[in-house]
Amino acid sequence: QVQLVESGGGLVQPGGSLRLSCAASGFTFGNYFMSWYRQAPGKERELVAGITTTGGTRMYADAVRGRFTISRDNSKNTVYLQMNSLKPEDTSVYYCTAERGKEKYWGQGTQVTVSS
């Protein structure tokens, strides 16, 4: 049974940092492209960052490039999203995904709120 469990969300002040984690199980983690998406109230879900199977290539949405860093530890079946210089507009539910070919799995999401 595939499981993706996000953690690390919470309330942070503007300019602060958070580190999200996504623990994977039920599939061969190292064979899957991993991504983080987010969805704010009333908005469409958007891709935030993605990382290839070995971590050799990473991509970022323009809105987060230079502030967020995606990484993965295949020995721990975990993908991370380090978020720095957070802004109120980063407030969203953040989801991790695992993709391979036509397969795509989603976690349940973790809430990130950036507010003073």
ZINORLIN-V700221 format. One record per backbone hydrogen bond with DSSP energy under -0.5 kcal/mol. CO is the residue of the C=O (numbers start at 1). NH is the residue of the N-H. E is the energy in kcal/mol with one decimal. If there is no record, write none. Layout:
BEGIN
CO & NH & E
CO & NH & E
END
This chain:
BEGIN
3 & 25 & -2.0
4 & 6 & -0.6
4 & 108 & -0.7
5 & 23 & -2.4
7 & 21 & -2.5
10 & 113 & -2.8
12 & 115 & -2.1
13 & 16 & -2.4
15 & 85 & -0.6
16 & 86 & -2.3
18 & 20 & -0.5
18 & 83 & -3.3
20 & 81 & -2.2
21 & 7 & -2.2
22 & 24 & -0.5
22 & 79 & -1.9
23 & 5 & -2.3
25 & 3 & -2.6
27 & 29 & -1.4
28 & 31 & -2.2
29 & 32 & -2.0
33 & 99 & -2.8
34 & 51 & -2.7
35 & 97 & -2.3
36 & 48 & -2.9
36 & 49 & -1.7
37 & 95 & -2.6
38 & 46 & -3.0
39 & 93 & -2.2
40 & 43 & -2.3
46 & 38 & -2.4
48 & 61 & -2.6
49 & 36 & -2.8
50 & 59 & -2.4
51 & 34 & -2.1
52 & 55 & -1.0
57 & 52 & -2.3
59 & 50 & -2.1
61 & 64 & -1.5
61 & 65 & -1.5
64 & 67 & -2.5
64 & 68 & -2.2
67 & 84 & -2.0
69 & 82 & -3.0
71 & 80 & -3.1
73 & 76 & -1.3
73 & 77 & -0.6
73 & 78 & -1.7
77 & 24 & -3.0
78 & 73 & -2.9
79 & 22 & -1.9
80 & 71 & -1.6
81 & 20 & -2.7
81 & 83 & -0.6
82 & 69 & -2.4
82 & 84 & -0.6
83 & 18 & -2.2
86 & 15 & -3.3
87 & 90 & -2.3
88 & 91 & -1.8
92 & 94 & -0.6
92 & 112 & -2.9
93 & 39 & -1.9
94 & 110 & -2.0
95 & 37 & -3.1
96 & 107 & -2.0
97 & 35 & -2.0
98 & 105 & -2.5
99 & 33 & -2.5
100 & 103 & -2.3
103 & 100 & -2.2
105 & 98 & -1.8
110 & 94 & -3.1
111 & 10 & -0.9
112 & 92 & -1.8
113 & 12 & -2.7
113 & 115 & -0.7
END
